[in-house]
């Protein structure tokens, strides 16, 4: 039931797409948004909201191949997500969007480094961490690079495409995705706990 005084989609949004909700599930929220677009009682503001958010919800859904994007390596070479994956052939890839100096990003980095099974799989070439800086302060990013493990692939979105919310919907940093061997999305914008649960499975 909808809380008294709330618009029809507000409670669903609170629980299903709020980044802080333990019940977050975009796949369950997509039908709600589609209903807002088609329902005769939807207000103009609700339809405007639905038209804005639906394309973002449909980006990189579980089971789909993750969208490719260009990146610049620390040495200034242009590459892309799929060039990296095709060169390494990992069974799984943790796609980690982060910012220099971000406390939560630092916690995730330290947690991944502390997981013996994760390190074993990285060393064996089975698991790859691709760490992407989506913003434009290249100097700050380069200065912070020594804080990332040498075994990770680090890159920066020099074209600033990621911040357009047309390729990935980065609602918050850090953001974690898990990809399979074909680059399909296993987990989208997931918690570190879920990433670790799935990334240690062979």
Secondary structure, 3 states (H helix, E strand, C coil): CCCCCCCCCHHHHHHHCCCCCCCCCHHHHHHHHHHHHHCCCCCHHHHHHHHHHHHHHCCCCCCCECCCCEEEECCCCEEEHHHHHHHHCCCEEEEEECCCCCHHHHHHHHHHHHCHHHHHHHHCCCEEEEEEECCCCHHHHHHHHHHCCCCCEEEECCCCCHHHCCCCCCCCCCEEEEECCCCEEEECCCCHHHHHHHHCCC
